Amino acid sequence: MIQMRPHEGLVIDGFTLGEKLHTGGFATIWAVTHPDHDLPMVMKVPTILDGDDGPTIVGFEVEQMIMPRLTGPHVPKVLGIGGFDVMPYIVTEMIDGGSFLPVFQKAPLPLSDVIEIAARMVAAVADLHRQHVIHLDLKPENFLQRKTGEMVMVDFGLSRHDQLPDLLAEEFTIPMGTYPYIAPEQYLRCRDDLRSDLFALGAMLYALATGRNPWGTPETLRGVRRRLWRDPEPPRAIRPEIPEWLQEIILRALSVDPMRRYQTAAQMAFDLSNPQQITLTARAHKLKRDGWLQVFDRWRVMRRIRRFTAPVSVAAQVASVPIIVVAVDLSPQGERLAEVLLRAVKRMLILEPDARIACVNVIRTARIGIDQGTDDQGNNLHVLRLVQLKAWAEGIDLPDHRLTYTVLEGPDPGQAIIDYATANQVDHIMMGARGHSTTRRYLGSVSAQVVAEAHCSVTVIRLPEGRAVAAGPALPETEAAPA
């Protein structure tokens, strides 16, 4: 069994323990050094007592399984792992920006800060889900931030990797999570739904905006159970200056049924970045909780429910609801290609029926000098392009909340498309490349730039010279390129 206990000055596997930085309920955190690593590091050691400490042991095993498989700026880099035969530990880089808990303790925050923080948190969760992991214990103290601004998630002891055995589900049957943020399906012992993390994000966003938790701070599972039928007080009833679109996001994320929530973190991130295009429902206008009759009706249904339908896997859920950007050339020279691009989008929707389509057009601005915001007739270019973009998309049969329009501006059209796709967690880009000899060199360079630099897959639609756009289903040449 365990032969060592952590203490200052202990050397294990080349790591020397320094100051104890934190003592939690299940682990201690120590500053450590190693001759082969010159960056600041911390060591996490589980607090294992002499008695039965099964959940702590299994949870730490889960962390040791999952964390080395994670990459990117939103998770700590793992530098060492120790087994239970001597002393279990995980060594990671030290995150220089510190915990986000003090920020939450200052809530309610200015709304601009709420939106900015929420966007960074949701982006981090979207990145985690793309790596097949559901966190299942998202809360303020499990978010750190780098000095460069990225949110970093820690404490993966309750997490689920859909390509690894779920040790916690195999050994324990009680619901696990932090009660103010736990999703209804977690109460029902479901550990395989990424939308549980979106519920927790909604609860934290509610707290940032109002200064309160949506269901208070329950200390028992009985208190958690009430959220299956009792709705929270609408945020705008607590803080009237909260915009309706933000309440729409919060209450959608807090829906009891996972099917009525956002289906991916990327979708939630998109709405936070494009509030003017959110379709407002009755949720946005609520100013009081549901009446006792509605609550009673939900109680009669929910008291008998045993589980909600969960996705087959994290990867399948993320892939089933992609965000697709369609970059449209609205110039007269690009009219034929725009028609072919529209047909290609319709065919894509046959393959991806739940996709969200974001139509974009780029106004190229001058690199130096005064930007020209009007055309020769004095019409506002931005408004004109937006009208043209909507007219182009009339043939796309999608509800308003799944079809959006954005006019971008910038001196570099390719970079504008790339930046938009990155900021909005886009899964795929569709765009055209003209075949006209006088312009193809320029537009070809835009498509090549997007293919080379975008952090998602790209489909380039080409219309070969000499080919007419027939009334029937002409097939353009396409090239699909991964980023």
KOLDRENMAR-560343 format. One record per residue (C-alpha): x, y, z. Coordinates in nm, 4 decimals, m for minus. Layout:
N
+----------+----------+----------+
|        u |        v |        w |
+----------+----------+----------+
|        X |        Y |        Z |
...
+----------+----------+----------+
//
This chain:
483
+----------+----------+----------+
|        u |        v |        w |
+----------+----------+----------+
|   0.0000 |   0.0000 |   0.0000 |
|   0.1134 |   0.3637 |   0.0327 |
|   0.4653 |   0.3897 |   0.1710 |
|   0.5042 |   0.7717 |   0.1745 |
|   0.3120 |   1.0736 |   0.2942 |
|   0.3715 |   1.4145 |   0.1350 |
|   0.5767 |   1.6640 |   0.3321 |
|   0.8038 |   1.9573 |   0.2563 |
|   1.1463 |   1.8400 |   0.1412 |
|   1.0275 |   1.4958 |   0.0236 |
|   1.1934 |   1.3789 |  m0.2985 |
|   1.0040 |   1.1315 |  m0.5150 |
|   1.0885 |   1.0387 |  m0.8742 |
|   1.3120 |   1.3447 |  m0.8933 |
|   1.0405 |   1.5871 |  m0.7774 |
|   1.1176 |   1.7834 |  m0.4599 |
|   0.8183 |   1.9037 |  m0.2607 |
|   0.8241 |   2.2619 |  m0.1447 |
|   0.5519 |   2.4676 |   0.0201 |
|   0.2028 |   2.3247 |   0.0670 |
|  m0.0170 |   2.5578 |  m0.1378 |
|  m0.3641 |   2.4249 |  m0.0629 |
|  m0.5464 |   2.1724 |   0.1508 |
|  m0.8786 |   2.0538 |   0.0138 |
|  m1.1279 |   1.7946 |   0.1230 |
|  m0.9790 |   1.5248 |  m0.0999 |
|  m0.6232 |   1.6351 |  m0.1845 |
|  m0.3323 |   1.8607 |  m0.1012 |
|  m0.1444 |   2.0761 |  m0.3524 |
|   0.2318 |   2.1280 |  m0.3255 |
|   0.4861 |   2.3420 |  m0.5090 |
|   0.7505 |   2.1144 |  m0.6602 |
|   1.0754 |   2.1394 |  m0.8535 |
|   1.2610 |   1.8970 |  m1.0781 |
|   1.6076 |   1.9294 |  m1.2322 |
|   1.4719 |   1.8471 |  m1.5793 |
|   1.1931 |   2.1070 |  m1.5738 |
|   1.2431 |   2.4803 |  m1.5253 |
|   0.8773 |   2.5869 |  m1.5281 |
|   0.6694 |   2.6363 |  m1.2107 |
|   0.4935 |   2.3111 |  m1.1183 |
|   0.2473 |   2.1769 |  m0.8632 |
|   0.1887 |   1.8271 |  m0.7292 |
|  m0.1581 |   1.7029 |  m0.6346 |
|  m0.1654 |   1.4243 |  m0.3761 |
|  m0.4948 |   1.2613 |  m0.2704 |
|  m0.5826 |   1.2634 |   0.0973 |
|  m0.6208 |   0.8926 |   0.1652 |
|  m0.7096 |   0.7980 |   0.5195 |
|  m0.6491 |   0.4651 |   0.6875 |
|  m1.0175 |   0.3696 |   0.6613 |
|  m1.2359 |   0.3090 |   0.3580 |
|  m1.1689 |   0.5960 |   0.1151 |
|  m1.2955 |   0.4336 |  m0.2028 |
|  m1.4359 |   0.7395 |  m0.3879 |
|  m1.1138 |   0.9376 |  m0.3341 |
|  m0.8972 |   0.6526 |  m0.4613 |
|  m1.1135 |   0.5807 |  m0.7652 |
|  m1.1509 |   0.9509 |  m0.8445 |
|  m0.7747 |   0.9960 |  m0.8419 |
|  m0.7333 |   0.6937 |  m1.0668 |
|  m0.9780 |   0.8581 |  m1.3071 |
|  m0.7709 |   1.1771 |  m1.3080 |
|  m0.4547 |   0.9799 |  m1.3746 |
|  m0.6232 |   0.8070 |  m1.6685 |
|  m0.7771 |   1.1175 |  m1.8258 |
|  m0.5383 |   1.4082 |  m1.7726 |
|  m0.2382 |   1.2769 |  m1.9724 |
|  m0.4695 |   1.2369 |  m2.2725 |
|  m0.5717 |   1.6037 |  m2.2731 |
|  m0.3933 |   1.8755 |  m2.4682 |
|  m0.4299 |   2.2447 |  m2.5380 |
|  m0.4411 |   2.5692 |  m2.3419 |
|  m0.7589 |   2.4833 |  m2.1472 |
|  m0.6057 |   2.2024 |  m1.9387 |
|  m0.2854 |   2.1845 |  m1.7318 |
|   0.0095 |   2.0083 |  m1.8927 |
|   0.0909 |   1.6839 |  m1.7077 |
|   0.4593 |   1.6345 |  m1.6225 |
|   0.4543 |   1.3311 |  m1.3949 |
|   0.2327 |   1.0641 |  m1.2390 |
|   0.2997 |   0.8451 |  m0.9352 |
|   0.1383 |   0.5107 |  m0.8589 |
|  m0.0431 |   0.3979 |  m0.5463 |
|   0.2331 |   0.1512 |  m0.4578 |
|   0.4536 |   0.4308 |  m0.3174 |
|   0.2622 |   0.7630 |  m0.3202 |
|  m0.0030 |   0.8602 |  m0.5742 |
|   0.0429 |   1.2025 |  m0.7323 |
|  m0.0042 |   1.4097 |  m1.0458 |
|   0.2448 |   1.6842 |  m1.1332 |
|   0.1285 |   1.9578 |  m1.3689 |
|   0.2371 |   2.3018 |  m1.4753 |
|   0.1336 |   2.5772 |  m1.2355 |
|  m0.1383 |   2.7986 |  m1.3894 |
|  m0.0130 |   3.1513 |  m1.3392 |
|  m0.3471 |   3.3350 |  m1.3281 |
|  m0.4924 |   3.1648 |  m1.0222 |
|  m0.8417 |   3.0438 |  m0.9304 |
|  m1.1568 |   3.2053 |  m1.0632 |
|  m1.3501 |   3.1600 |  m0.7383 |
|  m1.2737 |   3.5134 |  m0.6069 |
|  m1.4303 |   3.6582 |  m0.9225 |
|  m1.7540 |   3.4686 |  m0.8565 |
|  m1.7539 |   3.5872 |  m0.4979 |
|  m1.7825 |   3.9456 |  m0.6276 |
|  m2.0980 |   3.8698 |  m0.8297 |
|  m2.3146 |   4.0197 |  m0.9617 |
|  m2.0603 |   4.1520 |  m1.2088 |
|  m2.0972 |   4.4203 |  m1.4764 |
|  m2.2814 |   4.2622 |  m1.7668 |
|  m1.9922 |   4.3197 |  m2.0064 |
|  m1.7716 |   4.1157 |  m1.7710 |
|  m2.0365 |   3.8434 |  m1.7362 |
|  m2.0548 |   3.7983 |  m2.1134 |
|  m1.6778 |   3.8039 |  m2.1626 |
|  m1.6132 |   3.5535 |  m1.8824 |
|  m1.8933 |   3.3261 |  m1.9990 |
|  m1.7534 |   3.3202 |  m2.3527 |
|  m1.4108 |   3.2097 |  m2.2272 |
|  m1.5572 |   2.9415 |  m2.0000 |
|  m1.7770 |   2.7994 |  m2.2745 |
|  m1.4847 |   2.7957 |  m2.5207 |
|  m1.2815 |   2.5911 |  m2.2721 |
|  m1.5628 |   2.3390 |  m2.2247 |
|  m1.6110 |   2.3083 |  m2.6014 |
|  m1.2426 |   2.2210 |  m2.6362 |
|  m1.2708 |   1.9598 |  m2.3598 |
|  m1.5727 |   1.7958 |  m2.5235 |
|  m1.3873 |   1.7724 |  m2.8545 |
|  m1.1368 |   1.5554 |  m2.6658 |
|  m1.4107 |   1.3046 |  m2.5659 |
|  m1.4318 |   1.4210 |  m2.2015 |
|  m1.7292 |   1.5375 |  m1.9935 |
|  m1.6101 |   1.7168 |  m1.6789 |
|  m1.9214 |   1.6570 |  m1.4605 |
|  m1.7997 |   1.8809 |  m1.1758 |
|  m1.7789 |   2.2270 |  m1.3275 |
|  m1.7853 |   2.4987 |  m1.0615 |
|  m1.6044 |   2.8302 |  m1.0041 |
|  m1.3135 |   2.6812 |  m0.8093 |
|  m1.2426 |   2.4319 |  m1.0888 |
|  m1.1728 |   2.7113 |  m1.3356 |
|  m0.8332 |   2.8771 |  m1.3352 |
|  m0.7121 |   3.1290 |  m1.5884 |
|  m0.3821 |   3.1888 |  m1.7566 |
|  m0.2361 |   3.5362 |  m1.7680 |
|  m0.2912 |   3.5165 |  m2.1429 |
|  m0.6669 |   3.4905 |  m2.0785 |
|  m0.7531 |   3.1259 |  m2.1484 |
|  m0.9678 |   2.9443 |  m1.8950 |
|  m0.8156 |   2.6231 |  m1.7575 |
|  m1.0225 |   2.3419 |  m1.6056 |
|  m0.8888 |   2.1318 |  m1.3197 |
|  m1.0085 |   1.8497 |  m1.0912 |
|  m1.1109 |   1.5679 |  m1.3244 |
|  m1.1881 |   1.3207 |  m1.0460 |
|  m1.5559 |   1.2926 |  m1.1428 |
|  m1.5022 |   1.3159 |  m1.5184 |
|  m1.5974 |   1.0717 |  m1.7914 |
|  m1.3890 |   0.9886 |  m2.1002 |
|  m1.6116 |   0.8105 |  m2.3488 |
|  m1.3225 |   0.5964 |  m2.4774 |
|  m1.2175 |   0.4754 |  m2.1317 |
|  m1.3889 |   0.2644 |  m1.8636 |
|  m1.6084 |   0.4666 |  m1.6270 |
|  m1.4633 |   0.3445 |  m1.2970 |
|  m1.6940 |   0.5619 |  m1.0876 |
|  m2.0085 |   0.4246 |  m1.2523 |
|  m1.8785 |   0.0700 |  m1.2125 |
|  m1.8153 |   0.1016 |  m0.8382 |
|  m2.0659 |   0.3594 |  m0.7065 |
|  m2.4364 |   0.4217 |  m0.7569 |
|  m2.4872 |   0.7517 |  m0.5726 |
|  m2.5113 |   1.0792 |  m0.7719 |
|  m2.1824 |   1.2693 |  m0.7736 |
|  m2.1234 |   1.6384 |  m0.8301 |
|  m2.1411 |   1.9765 |  m0.6592 |
|  m2.5035 |   2.0377 |  m0.5620 |
|  m2.5563 |   2.4003 |  m0.6772 |
|  m2.4393 |   2.3061 |  m1.0301 |
|  m2.5341 |   1.9395 |  m1.0730 |
|  m2.7630 |   1.8669 |  m1.3699 |
|  m3.0951 |   1.6808 |  m1.3284 |
|  m2.9672 |   1.3814 |  m1.5246 |
|  m2.6679 |   1.3555 |  m1.2924 |
|  m2.9134 |   1.3294 |  m1.0043 |
|  m3.0671 |   1.0406 |  m1.2003 |
|  m2.7192 |   0.8788 |  m1.2108 |
|  m2.6466 |   0.9545 |  m1.5750 |
|  m2.2763 |   1.0187 |  m1.6369 |
|  m2.2608 |   1.0059 |  m2.0167 |
|  m2.4242 |   1.3302 |  m2.1343 |
|  m2.2068 |   1.6280 |  m2.2290 |
|  m2.5110 |   1.8541 |  m2.1836 |
|  m2.4632 |   1.8117 |  m1.8065 |
|  m2.1644 |   2.0443 |  m1.8385 |
|  m2.3809 |   2.2970 |  m2.0255 |
|  m2.6287 |   2.2950 |  m1.7355 |
|  m2.3429 |   2.3723 |  m1.4953 |
|  m2.2281 |   2.6548 |  m1.7233 |
|  m2.5814 |   2.7947 |  m1.7181 |
|  m2.5871 |   2.7819 |  m1.3366 |
|  m2.2542 |   2.9662 |  m1.3163 |
|  m2.3639 |   3.2252 |  m1.5716 |
|  m2.6815 |   3.2786 |  m1.3655 |
|  m2.4663 |   3.3350 |  m1.0557 |
|  m2.2306 |   3.5770 |  m1.2317 |
|  m2.5237 |   3.7821 |  m1.3605 |
|  m2.7450 |   3.7842 |  m1.0484 |
|  m2.5174 |   3.7141 |  m0.7521 |
|  m2.7290 |   3.4072 |  m0.6622 |
|  m2.7299 |   3.0390 |  m0.7468 |
|  m3.0420 |   2.9388 |  m0.9438 |
|  m3.1482 |   2.6836 |  m0.6794 |
|  m2.9615 |   2.8219 |  m0.3806 |
|  m2.7042 |   2.6028 |  m0.2058 |
|  m2.8758 |   2.2696 |  m0.1324 |
|  m2.6882 |   2.0432 |   0.1074 |
|  m2.8805 |   1.7217 |   0.0420 |
|  m2.9854 |   1.5205 |  m0.2625 |
|  m3.3470 |   1.5914 |  m0.1700 |
|  m3.2728 |   1.9586 |  m0.2314 |
|  m3.1129 |   1.8767 |  m0.5677 |
|  m3.4161 |   1.6707 |  m0.6729 |
|  m3.6460 |   1.9750 |  m0.6681 |
|  m3.4830 |   2.1154 |  m0.9825 |
|  m3.6487 |   1.8358 |  m1.1799 |
|  m3.9767 |   2.0281 |  m1.1574 |
|  m3.9118 |   2.3702 |  m0.9976 |
|  m3.7861 |   2.6456 |  m1.2279 |
|  m3.5450 |   2.9125 |  m1.0986 |
|  m3.6449 |   3.2737 |  m1.0590 |
|  m3.5844 |   3.4462 |  m1.3964 |
|  m3.2588 |   3.6456 |  m1.3903 |
|  m3.4347 |   3.9629 |  m1.5126 |
|  m3.6668 |   3.9469 |  m1.2116 |
|  m3.3590 |   3.9812 |  m0.9926 |
|  m3.1662 |   4.2233 |  m1.2116 |
|  m3.3866 |   4.4045 |  m1.4665 |
|  m3.0958 |   4.5402 |  m1.6737 |
|  m3.0040 |   4.1878 |  m1.7871 |
|  m3.0889 |   4.1803 |  m2.1596 |
|  m3.3545 |   3.9406 |  m2.2798 |
|  m3.1079 |   3.7583 |  m2.5063 |
|  m2.8827 |   3.6799 |  m2.2095 |
|  m3.1762 |   3.5450 |  m2.0083 |
|  m3.2635 |   3.3312 |  m2.3122 |
|  m2.9141 |   3.1781 |  m2.3063 |
|  m2.9141 |   3.1197 |  m1.9298 |
|  m3.2580 |   2.9622 |  m1.9055 |
|  m3.2035 |   2.7489 |  m2.2148 |
|  m2.8864 |   2.6084 |  m2.0591 |
|  m3.0822 |   2.5371 |  m1.7378 |
|  m3.3612 |   2.3407 |  m1.9047 |
|  m3.4478 |   2.0230 |  m1.7135 |
|  m3.4678 |   1.8071 |  m2.0260 |
|  m3.1254 |   1.7935 |  m2.1958 |
|  m3.2958 |   1.7935 |  m2.5376 |
|  m3.4245 |   2.1465 |  m2.4674 |
|  m3.0794 |   2.2819 |  m2.3793 |
|  m2.7970 |   2.3769 |  m2.6090 |
|  m2.6766 |   2.0538 |  m2.7634 |
|  m2.3084 |   2.1509 |  m2.7691 |
|  m2.0877 |   2.4087 |  m2.5999 |
|  m1.9990 |   2.5411 |  m2.9460 |
|  m2.3649 |   2.6342 |  m3.0024 |
|  m2.3730 |   2.8191 |  m2.6712 |
|  m2.0479 |   2.9976 |  m2.7576 |
|  m2.1936 |   3.1030 |  m3.0929 |
|  m2.4943 |   3.2693 |  m2.9286 |
|  m2.2744 |   3.4502 |  m2.6762 |
|  m2.0732 |   3.5907 |  m2.9679 |
|  m2.3770 |   3.6756 |  m3.1822 |
|  m2.6482 |   3.8007 |  m2.9419 |
|  m2.8220 |   4.0097 |  m3.2072 |
|  m2.9097 |   3.6896 |  m3.3951 |
|  m3.0590 |   3.4932 |  m3.1030 |
|  m3.4211 |   3.3931 |  m3.1506 |
|  m3.6057 |   3.5013 |  m2.8363 |
|  m3.8657 |   3.2627 |  m2.6937 |
|  m4.0998 |   3.2927 |  m2.3967 |
|  m3.7959 |   3.2225 |  m2.1753 |
|  m3.6473 |   3.5599 |  m2.2639 |
|  m3.9527 |   3.7529 |  m2.1428 |
|  m4.0229 |   3.5712 |  m1.8145 |
|  m4.0307 |   3.7903 |  m1.5058 |
|  m4.1628 |   3.5405 |  m1.2523 |
|  m4.1407 |   3.1702 |  m1.1764 |
|  m4.3977 |   2.9275 |  m1.3102 |
|  m4.7250 |   2.9000 |  m1.1192 |
|  m4.8036 |   2.6173 |  m0.8800 |
|  m5.0243 |   2.4363 |  m1.1342 |
|  m4.7432 |   2.4163 |  m1.3924 |
|  m4.5007 |   2.3061 |  m1.1231 |
|  m4.7444 |   2.0406 |  m1.0002 |
|  m4.7908 |   1.9058 |  m1.3532 |
|  m4.4133 |   1.8772 |  m1.3959 |
|  m4.3815 |   1.7110 |  m1.0562 |
|  m4.6339 |   1.4440 |  m1.1547 |
|  m4.4239 |   1.3642 |  m1.4624 |
|  m4.0765 |   1.3975 |  m1.3156 |
|  m4.1326 |   1.1981 |  m0.9986 |
|  m4.1659 |   0.8874 |  m1.2167 |
|  m3.8801 |   0.9566 |  m1.4582 |
|  m3.5709 |   0.7387 |  m1.4262 |
|  m3.3408 |   0.8842 |  m1.6906 |
|  m3.3241 |   1.1092 |  m1.9953 |
|  m3.1974 |   0.9925 |  m2.3332 |
|  m2.8227 |   1.0464 |  m2.3567 |
|  m2.6073 |   1.0692 |  m2.6728 |
|  m2.4268 |   0.7595 |  m2.7982 |
|  m2.0937 |   0.9299 |  m2.7269 |
|  m1.9429 |   1.2725 |  m2.6719 |
|  m1.7898 |   1.2684 |  m3.0193 |
|  m2.1193 |   1.1682 |  m3.1792 |
|  m2.3062 |   1.4490 |  m3.0028 |
|  m2.0494 |   1.7131 |  m3.1008 |
|  m2.0478 |   1.5892 |  m3.4611 |
|  m2.4270 |   1.5702 |  m3.4901 |
|  m2.4854 |   1.9458 |  m3.4511 |
|  m2.2017 |   2.1181 |  m3.6383 |
|  m2.1688 |   2.4911 |  m3.6992 |
|  m2.1012 |   2.5490 |  m4.0688 |
|  m1.9819 |   2.8856 |  m4.1989 |
|  m2.0693 |   2.9651 |  m4.5599 |
|  m1.8585 |   3.2491 |  m4.7030 |
|  m2.0561 |   3.4012 |  m4.9915 |
|  m1.9193 |   3.6220 |  m5.2698 |
|  m2.1989 |   3.8722 |  m5.3414 |
|  m2.0281 |   4.0571 |  m5.6274 |
|  m2.1836 |   4.0427 |  m5.9778 |
|  m1.8851 |   3.8390 |  m6.0968 |
|  m1.9518 |   3.5774 |  m5.8287 |
|  m2.3235 |   3.5335 |  m5.9011 |
|  m2.2950 |   3.1997 |  m6.0862 |
|  m2.0632 |   3.0576 |  m5.8227 |
|  m2.2966 |   3.1760 |  m5.5457 |
|  m2.5780 |   2.9739 |  m5.7031 |
|  m2.3636 |   2.6618 |  m5.7069 |
|  m2.2532 |   2.7272 |  m5.3489 |
|  m2.6186 |   2.7519 |  m5.2415 |
|  m2.6918 |   2.4114 |  m5.3926 |
|  m2.3867 |   2.2675 |  m5.2212 |
|  m2.5138 |   2.3975 |  m4.8857 |
|  m2.8513 |   2.2305 |  m4.9449 |
|  m2.6764 |   1.9021 |  m5.0185 |
|  m2.4686 |   1.9420 |  m4.7036 |
|  m2.7870 |   1.9789 |  m4.4988 |
|  m2.9039 |   1.6412 |  m4.6263 |
|  m2.5894 |   1.4925 |  m4.4704 |
|  m2.5989 |   1.7183 |  m4.1622 |
|  m2.9712 |   1.7817 |  m4.0955 |
|  m2.9121 |   1.9370 |  m3.7507 |
|  m2.6350 |   2.1755 |  m3.8602 |
|  m2.6374 |   2.5470 |  m3.7892 |
|  m2.5542 |   2.7584 |  m4.0960 |
|  m2.3742 |   3.0902 |  m4.0467 |
|  m2.3737 |   3.2915 |  m4.3706 |
|  m2.0957 |   3.5493 |  m4.3914 |
|  m1.9749 |   3.8061 |  m4.6398 |
|  m1.6603 |   4.0168 |  m4.6117 |
|  m1.6345 |   4.3866 |  m4.6928 |
|  m1.2724 |   4.4521 |  m4.7713 |
|  m1.1639 |   4.7741 |  m4.6014 |
|  m0.8665 |   4.9910 |  m4.6897 |
|  m0.5423 |   4.9065 |  m4.5129 |
|  m0.4532 |   5.2727 |  m4.4897 |
|  m0.6786 |   5.5757 |  m4.4996 |
|  m1.0488 |   5.6357 |  m4.4529 |
|  m1.2850 |   5.3401 |  m4.4703 |
|  m1.5559 |   5.3825 |  m4.7325 |
|  m1.8813 |   5.2824 |  m4.5628 |
|  m2.1126 |   5.3647 |  m4.8558 |
|  m2.1382 |   5.2761 |  m5.2242 |
|  m2.1500 |   5.5230 |  m5.5143 |
|  m2.5228 |   5.5823 |  m5.4551 |
|  m2.4737 |   5.6581 |  m5.0848 |
|  m2.6145 |   5.3283 |  m4.9572 |
|  m2.4663 |   5.1851 |  m4.6387 |
|  m2.2480 |   4.8967 |  m4.7562 |
|  m2.2896 |   4.6911 |  m4.4401 |
|  m2.6702 |   4.7066 |  m4.4530 |
|  m2.6725 |   4.6471 |  m4.8286 |
|  m2.4567 |   4.3355 |  m4.7981 |
|  m2.6697 |   4.2045 |  m4.5124 |
|  m2.9840 |   4.2383 |  m4.7248 |
|  m2.8112 |   4.0652 |  m5.0171 |
|  m2.6866 |   3.7860 |  m4.7922 |
|  m3.0362 |   3.7170 |  m4.6618 |
|  m3.1732 |   3.7201 |  m5.0163 |
|  m2.9078 |   3.4663 |  m5.1226 |
|  m3.0051 |   3.2335 |  m4.8359 |
|  m3.3815 |   3.2401 |  m4.8994 |
|  m3.3670 |   2.8904 |  m5.0448 |
|  m3.2191 |   2.7390 |  m4.7263 |
|  m3.5047 |   2.5839 |  m4.5334 |
|  m3.4007 |   2.6259 |  m4.1705 |
|  m3.5621 |   2.7896 |  m3.8652 |
|  m3.4334 |   3.1332 |  m3.7687 |
|  m3.2238 |   3.0104 |  m3.4741 |
|  m3.0237 |   2.7827 |  m3.7068 |
|  m2.9603 |   3.0306 |  m3.9896 |
|  m2.7628 |   3.3461 |  m3.9173 |
|  m2.6107 |   3.6274 |  m4.1227 |
|  m2.2982 |   3.8302 |  m4.0536 |
|  m2.1129 |   4.0910 |  m4.2578 |
|  m1.7453 |   4.1037 |  m4.1664 |
|  m1.5058 |   4.3877 |  m4.2368 |
|  m1.1299 |   4.3878 |  m4.2675 |
|  m0.8344 |   4.4474 |  m4.4980 |
|  m0.7705 |   4.0730 |  m4.5330 |
|  m1.0855 |   3.8735 |  m4.6274 |
|  m0.9258 |   3.5358 |  m4.5667 |
|  m0.8113 |   3.6325 |  m4.2185 |
|  m1.1536 |   3.7776 |  m4.1388 |
|  m1.3156 |   3.4419 |  m4.2225 |
|  m1.0544 |   3.2500 |  m4.0221 |
|  m1.0919 |   3.4767 |  m3.7185 |
|  m1.4709 |   3.4470 |  m3.7299 |
|  m1.4530 |   3.0673 |  m3.7526 |
|  m1.2085 |   3.0469 |  m3.4622 |
|  m1.4062 |   3.2831 |  m3.2372 |
|  m1.7308 |   3.0959 |  m3.3001 |
|  m1.6086 |   2.7370 |  m3.2525 |
|  m1.6934 |   2.6585 |  m3.6162 |
|  m1.6757 |   2.2956 |  m3.7326 |
|  m1.6651 |   2.3473 |  m4.1104 |
|  m1.6249 |   2.6257 |  m4.3684 |
|  m1.7763 |   2.6274 |  m4.7176 |
|  m1.6634 |   2.8881 |  m4.9695 |
|  m1.6230 |   2.9417 |  m5.3412 |
|  m1.3232 |   3.0179 |  m5.5581 |
|  m1.3910 |   3.1981 |  m5.8864 |
|  m1.2720 |   3.0582 |  m6.2161 |
|  m1.2389 |   3.3908 |  m6.4002 |
|  m0.8806 |   3.4422 |  m6.5107 |
|  m0.8769 |   3.8089 |  m6.4089 |
|  m0.9862 |   3.7482 |  m6.0505 |
|  m0.9089 |   3.3861 |  m5.9710 |
|  m0.5553 |   3.4634 |  m5.8598 |
|  m0.6801 |   3.6929 |  m5.5832 |
|  m0.9775 |   3.4869 |  m5.4668 |
|  m0.7852 |   3.1668 |  m5.5020 |
|  m0.5358 |   3.3024 |  m5.2557 |
|  m0.8201 |   3.3685 |  m5.0096 |
|  m0.9483 |   3.0109 |  m5.0292 |
|  m0.5950 |   2.8718 |  m5.0083 |
|  m0.5296 |   3.0855 |  m4.7012 |
|  m0.8457 |   2.9619 |  m4.5330 |
|  m0.7673 |   2.5973 |  m4.6156 |
|  m0.4146 |   2.6330 |  m4.4796 |
|  m0.4871 |   2.8274 |  m4.1630 |
|  m0.8412 |   2.7489 |  m4.0438 |
|  m0.8737 |   2.5280 |  m3.7342 |
|  m1.1516 |   2.3218 |  m3.8933 |
|  m1.2300 |   2.1399 |  m4.2165 |
|  m1.2872 |   2.3460 |  m4.5321 |
|  m1.4760 |   2.2749 |  m4.8542 |
|  m1.3858 |   2.4895 |  m5.1545 |
|  m1.6443 |   2.5012 |  m5.4334 |
|  m1.5034 |   2.5625 |  m5.7808 |
|  m1.6920 |   2.6331 |  m6.1036 |
|  m1.4634 |   2.5301 |  m6.3925 |
|  m1.4430 |   2.7783 |  m6.6763 |
|  m1.6772 |   2.7029 |  m6.9608 |
|  m1.9291 |   2.5107 |  m6.7486 |
|  m2.2730 |   2.6670 |  m6.7376 |
|  m2.5015 |   2.6489 |  m6.4373 |
|  m2.7824 |   2.4298 |  m6.5636 |
|  m3.1341 |   2.4176 |  m6.4305 |
|  m3.0718 |   2.0641 |  m6.3078 |
|  m2.8483 |   1.9533 |  m6.0224 |
|  m2.5060 |   2.0430 |  m6.1602 |
|  m2.2232 |   1.9113 |  m5.9479 |
|  m1.9383 |   2.1562 |  m5.8813 |
|  m1.5856 |   2.0442 |  m5.8269 |
|  m1.5119 |   2.0433 |  m5.4562 |
|  m1.2055 |   1.9979 |  m5.2491 |
|  m1.2436 |   1.9203 |  m4.8825 |
|  m0.9395 |   2.0041 |  m4.6791 |
|  m0.8803 |   1.9461 |  m4.3071 |
|  m0.7134 |   2.2268 |  m4.1188 |
+----------+----------+----------+
//
